[in-house]
């Protein structure tokens, strides 16, 4: 079967690509014009250049495709809400409509656990209200989620929406790598008491969810949380990382609310000085509040079951970090800051 994969150069994409190839699928990757695709080409991936924000570039990527898995999105970068919306909302609509035109059989879309908002302190389910926090990523992932649920109502394309937890593993520079660097340098700290659950999931368990969404007969027409519903606390995770990388367990506790509100000041100063803020409001909420999500629906309907205990996953990520993973060159350094093809000049 021919599969189109967006976001193939990312952490989740690289792991999902491997799983698809192990199933014998022919994988085609939609890659931005500025992205370095040499690693994908070496893995036998068919490369098509295009940009989800420019609908005119998408038809060649979808020709003869039976399954589309849409991972690409904007996250973790300091760009305006309009750019996030162009990628995460308009880009999703462009790709979905092009998939409809091309006769794609199944479309799997990546939403996010942040669509519910952070800090609810209970296991959130798919039927819970979407209340994103005031953050460009959360806002636009919610808008994309709502848009696709509307479009799928009258679509012949089998459509599945996944709301994954925060995934980590070897190659994760955004979350694990930064956390490991801080405790390695003895600069780790805890927001609040540290007893709050973090919504983390090992990357191969997220891959399992995507494969079930792609192939299971029960999946079409549904939305699923995909994560580990046996979360560790903030303190447990930082202690484990410190032990694994020969760092220092954090003992400094900073109160949550001063950090949260201070993050807005830090963001404003960073904007003025064109630097990266030390902490963002989303980061403060992610690490300082209690976040967990139910996977009962995916377990019941798809047979999903997290296979990697979080403590074991942290050890696997540490092996990558200890081998100099953060010193390795990025596969693609420019994609999140690339010009957007659909942007109006």
Secondary structure, DSSP 8 states (H G I E B T S, - for coil): -EEEEESTTSHHHHHHHHHHHHTT-EEEEEE-TTS--HHHHHTT-EEEE--TT-GGGSHHHHTT-SEEEE-----SS---HHHHHIIIIIHHHHHHHHHHHHT-SEEEEE--GGGG-S---SEE-TTS-----SSHHHHHHHHHHHHHHHHGGG-SSEEEEEEE-EEE-TT-IIIIIHHHHHHHTT---EETTS-SB--EEEHHHHHHHHHHHHH-TT-TTEEEEES-SS--BHHHHHHHHHHHTT------EE-HHHHHHHHHHHHHHHHHHTS--S--HHHHHHHHS--EE--HHHHHHH-----S-HHHHHHHHHHHHHTTGGGS--S-SSGGGS--TT---
